[in-house]
Amino acid sequence: MKVRIKYTKSGHLKFIGHLDVMRYFQKAVKRAGLDIAYSQGFSPHQLMSFAAPLALGVTSEGEYFDAEFNSLISSDEFVRRFNEQMVEGITVKDVVLLPERAKNSMSIVAASDYIITVLAKDEAGNLLDEADNVCGADVMSEKRDRLLEASEHLLEKDVIEVLRKTKKNEKIEDIRKGIFKLHPQGDRIYMLLAAGSEYNLKPELVVEALCKEIGCEYKKFDYQIHRIETYMKNEDGELVSLLESGTKIE
């Protein structure tokens, strides 16, 4: 019986890589006393698969993984048992039962949305409070305002080119097709981007495009990226939460 688990990742755990998060949940399942299923063969492993791995340094409230269990308990009991074993920074939010022939979460991911915060820093890279009357905070505040303004108009362009780097090479790529929504949200930037196997667009590339638009250098650690939710497409082609595939376990 397959279930889908939604969890958050925040605080200092944003610096823990995807493989370590996988190992963490493998141990947490054992400590929680859950009846997880194992593969057959000489080296059995827990039947567990994760959707849309989160980049290092990014926080999220919409992470998912699927797991198979030999026996079930209620969704509320799943959540309670998991969270009794969680460390600060990871919280299980919900658990749903998937239909027998449901595709795994990794294969159905279609989009993710993010909130981007421009961090105020001094010349040494230390975080500043904008309430302080210091030059660094003023400079970052001005940069943030220009980026917010650029986010209102970037999607008016037919082509948005950035330098995309992979392990093997780097090339100029038009990322316009991967940006579904982009606009200011208060003093932060909201973006809804393509994700998954068909086309996967990292939010860092969109921020880089915004920096290019206002003529400033992109510096990765000047921004905090937070994933809000991970989406799939339903039968009508609409973007919905990955939880929509399943039902609550009573």
ZAVEX-697811 format. One record per residue (C-alpha): residue number from 1; residue in one letter; y, x, z. Coordinates in nm, 3 decimals, always signed. Layout:
N
+-----+---------+---------+---------+---------+
: num : residuo :   north :    east :      up :
+-----+---------+---------+---------+---------+
: NUM :       A :       Y :       X :       Z :
...
+-----+---------+---------+---------+---------+
END
This chain:
250
+-----+---------+---------+---------+---------+
: num : residuo :   north :    east :      up :
+-----+---------+---------+---------+---------+
:   1 :       M :  +0.000 :  +0.000 :  +0.000 :
:   2 :       K :  +0.328 :  +0.155 :  -0.114 :
:   3 :       V :  +0.659 :  +0.125 :  +0.068 :
:   4 :       R :  +1.012 :  +0.245 :  -0.008 :
:   5 :       I :  +1.219 :  +0.403 :  +0.269 :
:   6 :       K :  +1.599 :  +0.429 :  +0.269 :
:   7 :       Y :  +1.765 :  +0.694 :  +0.483 :
:   8 :       T :  +2.095 :  +0.874 :  +0.539 :
:   9 :       K :  +2.178 :  +1.244 :  +0.548 :
:  10 :       S :  +2.496 :  +1.367 :  +0.715 :
:  11 :       G :  +2.657 :  +1.623 :  +0.943 :
:  12 :       H :  +2.517 :  +1.977 :  +0.949 :
:  13 :       L :  +2.199 :  +1.859 :  +0.773 :
:  14 :       K :  +2.393 :  +1.850 :  +0.446 :
:  15 :       F :  +2.314 :  +2.224 :  +0.435 :
:  16 :       I :  +1.937 :  +2.160 :  +0.447 :
:  17 :       G :  +1.775 :  +2.175 :  +0.103 :
:  18 :       H :  +1.559 :  +1.908 :  -0.060 :
:  19 :       L :  +1.224 :  +2.084 :  -0.001 :
:  20 :       D :  +1.300 :  +2.118 :  +0.369 :
:  21 :       V :  +1.386 :  +1.747 :  +0.389 :
:  22 :       M :  +1.049 :  +1.667 :  +0.230 :
:  23 :       R :  +0.866 :  +1.885 :  +0.485 :
:  24 :       Y :  +1.068 :  +1.727 :  +0.764 :
:  25 :       F :  +0.957 :  +1.374 :  +0.672 :
:  26 :       Q :  +0.595 :  +1.485 :  +0.633 :
:  27 :       K :  +0.601 :  +1.600 :  +0.995 :
:  28 :       A :  +0.803 :  +1.299 :  +1.113 :
:  29 :       V :  +0.540 :  +1.061 :  +0.970 :
:  30 :       K :  +0.270 :  +1.236 :  +1.175 :
:  31 :       R :  +0.478 :  +1.234 :  +1.494 :
:  32 :       A :  +0.556 :  +0.864 :  +1.447 :
:  33 :       G :  +0.182 :  +0.784 :  +1.434 :
:  34 :       L :  +0.206 :  +0.612 :  +1.095 :
:  35 :       D :  -0.112 :  +0.557 :  +0.894 :
:  36 :       I :  -0.005 :  +0.741 :  +0.579 :
:  37 :       A :  -0.248 :  +0.786 :  +0.289 :
:  38 :       Y :  -0.358 :  +1.129 :  +0.165 :
:  39 :       S :  -0.464 :  +1.252 :  -0.177 :
:  40 :       Q :  -0.828 :  +1.340 :  -0.242 :
:  41 :       G :  -0.965 :  +1.688 :  -0.313 :
:  42 :       F :  -0.979 :  +2.031 :  -0.150 :
:  43 :       S :  -0.613 :  +2.033 :  -0.047 :
:  44 :       P :  -0.516 :  +1.677 :  +0.057 :
:  45 :       H :  -0.146 :  +1.599 :  +0.093 :
:  46 :       Q :  +0.055 :  +1.296 :  +0.199 :
:  47 :       L :  +0.126 :  +1.052 :  -0.085 :
:  48 :       M :  +0.505 :  +1.071 :  -0.083 :
:  49 :       S :  +0.768 :  +1.105 :  -0.359 :
:  50 :       F :  +1.146 :  +1.133 :  -0.336 :
:  51 :       A :  +1.417 :  +0.989 :  -0.563 :
:  52 :       A :  +1.721 :  +1.177 :  -0.696 :
:  53 :       P :  +1.726 :  +1.495 :  -0.484 :
:  54 :       L :  +2.059 :  +1.551 :  -0.310 :
:  55 :       A :  +2.254 :  +1.869 :  -0.385 :
:  56 :       L :  +2.317 :  +2.114 :  -0.103 :
:  57 :       G :  +2.637 :  +2.035 :  +0.087 :
:  58 :       V :  +2.646 :  +1.668 :  -0.018 :
:  59 :       T :  +2.615 :  +1.390 :  +0.241 :
:  60 :       S :  +2.466 :  +1.049 :  +0.167 :
:  61 :       E :  +2.397 :  +0.702 :  +0.301 :
:  62 :       G :  +2.172 :  +0.602 :  +0.009 :
:  63 :       E :  +1.865 :  +0.831 :  -0.005 :
:  64 :       Y :  +1.513 :  +0.709 :  -0.084 :
:  65 :       F :  +1.149 :  +0.808 :  -0.089 :
:  66 :       D :  +0.824 :  +0.621 :  -0.156 :
:  67 :       A :  +0.508 :  +0.663 :  +0.049 :
:  68 :       E :  +0.161 :  +0.508 :  +0.053 :
:  69 :       F :  +0.004 :  +0.383 :  +0.374 :
:  70 :       N :  -0.350 :  +0.271 :  +0.462 :
:  71 :       S :  -0.216 :  +0.003 :  +0.697 :
:  72 :       L :  +0.123 :  -0.159 :  +0.749 :
:  73 :       I :  +0.351 :  -0.259 :  +1.034 :
:  74 :       S :  +0.673 :  -0.462 :  +1.008 :
:  75 :       S :  +0.983 :  -0.314 :  +0.845 :
:  76 :       D :  +1.164 :  -0.319 :  +1.179 :
:  77 :       E :  +0.877 :  -0.135 :  +1.348 :
:  78 :       F :  +0.870 :  +0.125 :  +1.067 :
:  79 :       V :  +1.242 :  +0.187 :  +1.117 :
:  80 :       R :  +1.206 :  +0.208 :  +1.496 :
:  81 :       R :  +0.918 :  +0.454 :  +1.486 :
:  82 :       F :  +1.085 :  +0.673 :  +1.226 :
:  83 :       N :  +1.417 :  +0.687 :  +1.411 :
:  84 :       E :  +1.248 :  +0.781 :  +1.738 :
:  85 :       Q :  +1.152 :  +1.106 :  +1.561 :
:  86 :       M :  +1.474 :  +1.168 :  +1.368 :
:  87 :       V :  +1.719 :  +1.446 :  +1.450 :
:  88 :       E :  +2.096 :  +1.395 :  +1.442 :
:  89 :       G :  +2.205 :  +1.368 :  +1.079 :
:  90 :       I :  +1.910 :  +1.169 :  +0.941 :
:  91 :       T :  +1.864 :  +0.797 :  +1.006 :
:  92 :       V :  +1.612 :  +0.562 :  +0.845 :
:  93 :       K :  +1.797 :  +0.243 :  +0.747 :
:  94 :       D :  +1.535 :  +0.017 :  +0.589 :
:  95 :       V :  +1.174 :  -0.006 :  +0.469 :
:  96 :       V :  +1.040 :  -0.249 :  +0.205 :
:  97 :       L :  +0.694 :  -0.317 :  +0.061 :
:  98 :       L :  +0.663 :  -0.251 :  -0.313 :
:  99 :       P :  +0.457 :  -0.456 :  -0.562 :
: 100 :       E :  +0.122 :  -0.304 :  -0.658 :
: 101 :       R :  +0.239 :  -0.183 :  -1.000 :
: 102 :       A :  +0.590 :  -0.078 :  -0.902 :
: 103 :       K :  +0.714 :  +0.243 :  -1.060 :
: 104 :       N :  +0.801 :  +0.528 :  -0.825 :
: 105 :       S :  +1.163 :  +0.567 :  -0.722 :
: 106 :       M :  +1.217 :  +0.892 :  -0.909 :
: 107 :       S :  +1.134 :  +0.735 :  -1.246 :
: 108 :       I :  +1.363 :  +0.431 :  -1.214 :
: 109 :       V :  +1.686 :  +0.591 :  -1.089 :
: 110 :       A :  +1.972 :  +0.500 :  -1.326 :
: 111 :       A :  +2.296 :  +0.575 :  -1.139 :
: 112 :       S :  +2.457 :  +0.691 :  -0.815 :
: 113 :       D :  +2.806 :  +0.639 :  -0.680 :
: 114 :       Y :  +3.014 :  +0.882 :  -0.477 :
: 115 :       I :  +3.329 :  +0.922 :  -0.273 :
: 116 :       I :  +3.516 :  +1.252 :  -0.315 :
: 117 :       T :  +3.746 :  +1.377 :  -0.040 :
: 118 :       V :  +3.993 :  +1.660 :  -0.105 :
: 119 :       L :  +3.985 :  +1.888 :  +0.199 :
: 120 :       A :  +4.302 :  +2.049 :  +0.337 :
: 121 :       K :  +4.250 :  +2.423 :  +0.390 :
: 122 :       D :  +4.462 :  +2.729 :  +0.465 :
: 123 :       E :  +4.450 :  +3.052 :  +0.264 :
: 124 :       A :  +4.160 :  +3.177 :  +0.475 :
: 125 :       G :  +3.954 :  +2.866 :  +0.391 :
: 126 :       N :  +3.986 :  +2.704 :  +0.733 :
: 127 :       L :  +4.009 :  +2.325 :  +0.748 :
: 128 :       L :  +4.355 :  +2.191 :  +0.830 :
: 129 :       D :  +4.480 :  +1.869 :  +0.978 :
: 130 :       E :  +4.733 :  +1.715 :  +0.739 :
: 131 :       A :  +4.928 :  +1.595 :  +1.041 :
: 132 :       D :  +5.013 :  +1.959 :  +1.108 :
: 133 :       N :  +5.330 :  +2.075 :  +0.940 :
: 134 :       V :  +5.175 :  +2.370 :  +0.757 :
: 135 :       C :  +5.209 :  +2.490 :  +0.401 :
: 136 :       G :  +4.835 :  +2.477 :  +0.325 :
: 137 :       A :  +4.807 :  +2.110 :  +0.415 :
: 138 :       D :  +5.114 :  +2.025 :  +0.206 :
: 139 :       V :  +4.973 :  +2.208 :  -0.097 :
: 140 :       M :  +4.634 :  +2.036 :  -0.072 :
: 141 :       S :  +4.802 :  +1.698 :  -0.022 :
: 142 :       E :  +5.001 :  +1.747 :  -0.342 :
: 143 :       K :  +4.685 :  +1.852 :  -0.528 :
: 144 :       R :  +4.501 :  +1.545 :  -0.397 :
: 145 :       D :  +4.777 :  +1.314 :  -0.520 :
: 146 :       R :  +4.763 :  +1.468 :  -0.867 :
: 147 :       L :  +4.383 :  +1.434 :  -0.877 :
: 148 :       L :  +4.406 :  +1.071 :  -0.768 :
: 149 :       E :  +4.650 :  +1.003 :  -1.048 :
: 150 :       A :  +4.427 :  +1.182 :  -1.300 :
: 151 :       S :  +4.128 :  +0.973 :  -1.189 :
: 152 :       E :  +4.316 :  +0.657 :  -1.296 :
: 153 :       H :  +4.346 :  +0.774 :  -1.655 :
: 154 :       L :  +4.058 :  +1.012 :  -1.731 :
: 155 :       L :  +3.833 :  +0.737 :  -1.870 :
: 156 :       E :  +4.098 :  +0.655 :  -2.131 :
: 157 :       K :  +3.985 :  +0.970 :  -2.314 :
: 158 :       D :  +3.709 :  +0.945 :  -2.575 :
: 159 :       V :  +3.583 :  +1.296 :  -2.500 :
: 160 :       I :  +3.567 :  +1.472 :  -2.162 :
: 161 :       E :  +3.440 :  +1.827 :  -2.205 :
: 162 :       V :  +3.329 :  +2.066 :  -1.930 :
: 163 :       L :  +3.122 :  +2.383 :  -1.914 :
: 164 :       R :  +2.775 :  +2.277 :  -1.801 :
: 165 :       K :  +2.555 :  +2.554 :  -1.660 :
: 166 :       T :  +2.175 :  +2.548 :  -1.637 :
: 167 :       K :  +1.921 :  +2.807 :  -1.524 :
: 168 :       K :  +1.873 :  +2.919 :  -1.884 :
: 169 :       N :  +2.218 :  +2.891 :  -2.043 :
: 170 :       E :  +2.561 :  +2.734 :  -2.037 :
: 171 :       K :  +2.734 :  +2.515 :  -2.293 :
: 172 :       I :  +3.035 :  +2.290 :  -2.346 :
: 173 :       E :  +2.926 :  +1.929 :  -2.298 :
: 174 :       D :  +3.093 :  +1.591 :  -2.335 :
: 175 :       I :  +3.025 :  +1.408 :  -2.005 :
: 176 :       R :  +3.215 :  +1.090 :  -2.094 :
: 177 :       K :  +2.896 :  +0.886 :  -2.148 :
: 178 :       G :  +2.779 :  +0.959 :  -1.794 :
: 179 :       I :  +3.090 :  +0.824 :  -1.617 :
: 180 :       F :  +3.063 :  +0.447 :  -1.562 :
: 181 :       K :  +3.352 :  +0.408 :  -1.317 :
: 182 :       L :  +3.625 :  +0.640 :  -1.190 :
: 183 :       H :  +3.932 :  +0.545 :  -0.988 :
: 184 :       P :  +4.124 :  +0.616 :  -0.665 :
: 185 :       Q :  +4.001 :  +0.449 :  -0.349 :
: 186 :       G :  +4.268 :  +0.494 :  -0.084 :
: 187 :       D :  +4.328 :  +0.869 :  -0.054 :
: 188 :       R :  +3.985 :  +0.950 :  -0.201 :
: 189 :       I :  +3.820 :  +0.930 :  -0.543 :
: 190 :       Y :  +3.539 :  +0.686 :  -0.628 :
: 191 :       M :  +3.296 :  +0.749 :  -0.914 :
: 192 :       L :  +2.984 :  +0.575 :  -1.046 :
: 193 :       L :  +2.777 :  +0.817 :  -1.254 :
: 194 :       A :  +2.459 :  +0.820 :  -1.460 :
: 195 :       A :  +2.159 :  +0.963 :  -1.275 :
: 196 :       G :  +1.789 :  +1.002 :  -1.341 :
: 197 :       S :  +1.569 :  +1.123 :  -1.624 :
: 198 :       E :  +1.768 :  +0.979 :  -1.918 :
: 199 :       Y :  +2.096 :  +1.149 :  -1.825 :
: 200 :       N :  +2.194 :  +1.301 :  -1.494 :
: 201 :       L :  +2.560 :  +1.380 :  -1.427 :
: 202 :       K :  +2.659 :  +1.575 :  -1.117 :
: 203 :       P :  +2.979 :  +1.463 :  -0.942 :
: 204 :       E :  +3.094 :  +1.826 :  -0.926 :
: 205 :       L :  +3.133 :  +1.825 :  -1.305 :
: 206 :       V :  +3.358 :  +1.519 :  -1.291 :
: 207 :       V :  +3.575 :  +1.682 :  -1.023 :
: 208 :       E :  +3.588 :  +1.992 :  -1.242 :
: 209 :       A :  +3.706 :  +1.775 :  -1.534 :
: 210 :       L :  +3.978 :  +1.625 :  -1.312 :
: 211 :       C :  +4.090 :  +1.973 :  -1.209 :
: 212 :       K :  +4.104 :  +2.075 :  -1.573 :
: 213 :       E :  +4.313 :  +1.767 :  -1.645 :
: 214 :       I :  +4.583 :  +1.868 :  -1.394 :
: 215 :       G :  +4.561 :  +2.239 :  -1.476 :
: 216 :       C :  +4.419 :  +2.375 :  -1.151 :
: 217 :       E :  +4.115 :  +2.588 :  -1.074 :
: 218 :       Y :  +3.805 :  +2.406 :  -0.950 :
: 219 :       K :  +3.684 :  +2.540 :  -0.614 :
: 220 :       K :  +3.363 :  +2.381 :  -0.491 :
: 221 :       F :  +3.435 :  +2.404 :  -0.120 :
: 222 :       D :  +3.772 :  +2.229 :  -0.146 :
: 223 :       Y :  +3.589 :  +1.894 :  -0.172 :
: 224 :       Q :  +3.347 :  +1.687 :  +0.032 :
: 225 :       I :  +3.109 :  +1.479 :  -0.179 :
: 226 :       H :  +2.940 :  +1.174 :  -0.025 :
: 227 :       R :  +2.680 :  +0.963 :  -0.203 :
: 228 :       I :  +2.711 :  +0.592 :  -0.127 :
: 229 :       E :  +2.406 :  +0.444 :  -0.300 :
: 230 :       T :  +2.133 :  +0.514 :  -0.556 :
: 231 :       Y :  +2.074 :  +0.247 :  -0.821 :
: 232 :       M :  +1.815 :  +0.123 :  -1.070 :
: 233 :       K :  +1.846 :  -0.139 :  -1.345 :
: 234 :       N :  +1.701 :  -0.485 :  -1.285 :
: 235 :       E :  +1.550 :  -0.712 :  -1.553 :
: 236 :       D :  +1.900 :  -0.816 :  -1.665 :
: 237 :       G :  +2.013 :  -0.453 :  -1.703 :
: 238 :       E :  +2.237 :  -0.470 :  -1.397 :
: 239 :       L :  +2.263 :  -0.183 :  -1.150 :
: 240 :       V :  +2.108 :  -0.274 :  -0.814 :
: 241 :       S :  +1.992 :  -0.083 :  -0.505 :
: 242 :       L :  +1.643 :  +0.071 :  -0.516 :
: 243 :       L :  +1.556 :  -0.160 :  -0.226 :
: 244 :       E :  +1.566 :  -0.453 :  -0.471 :
: 245 :       S :  +1.218 :  -0.353 :  -0.596 :
: 246 :       G :  +1.056 :  -0.450 :  -0.268 :
: 247 :       T :  +1.038 :  -0.713 :  +0.004 :
: 248 :       K :  +1.083 :  -0.700 :  +0.381 :
: 249 :       I :  +0.761 :  -0.655 :  +0.577 :
: 250 :       E :  +0.731 :  -0.918 :  +0.849 :
+-----+---------+---------+---------+---------+
END
